[in-house]
Amino acid sequence: MTNGTKAPTIYWVVAVLGLLWNCIGAYLYIQTRLNPDVMLASAPQEIRDYVTNMPLWANIGYGLGVWGSLAGSVLMLLRSRHAPNAFLVSLVGALVSYLGQFLAGVLGPAEPAMILAGILLLWWYSRRAAAQGILK
């Protein structure tokens, strides 16, 4: 595809679904930061303790994971060639965040698998779109 051609409909579907998915993550991140007692009220005590005492490096990873992925989705909607890089930052951030949870003994297998799969899918799809000339 050249810069003058339209992106296929599936591209827009993936980009919009990615944005919606990442908006949920951003919402949960903000709510956990603004009111952790309410957001974590039903969580086990060890999770609440971990969030309260999360190491700085894991906290930075968490932020990069959430905001990198949201930025990647926005960049996909803008058809920016920088979208794959944002998803890569998100992937690294998420891995760092999950490492912190793993080391603290509070990591469950389902959530990381689902989130990492989502980031990897968006990273792969945006790289593919860039290679096809959809991203500028």
PyMOL commands that set and color helices and strands:
alter all, ss='L'
color gray80, all
select helices_A, chain A and resi 9-34+36-39+45-52+56-77+83-104+110-131
alter helices_A, ss='H'
color red, helices_A
deselect
rebuild
show_as cartoon
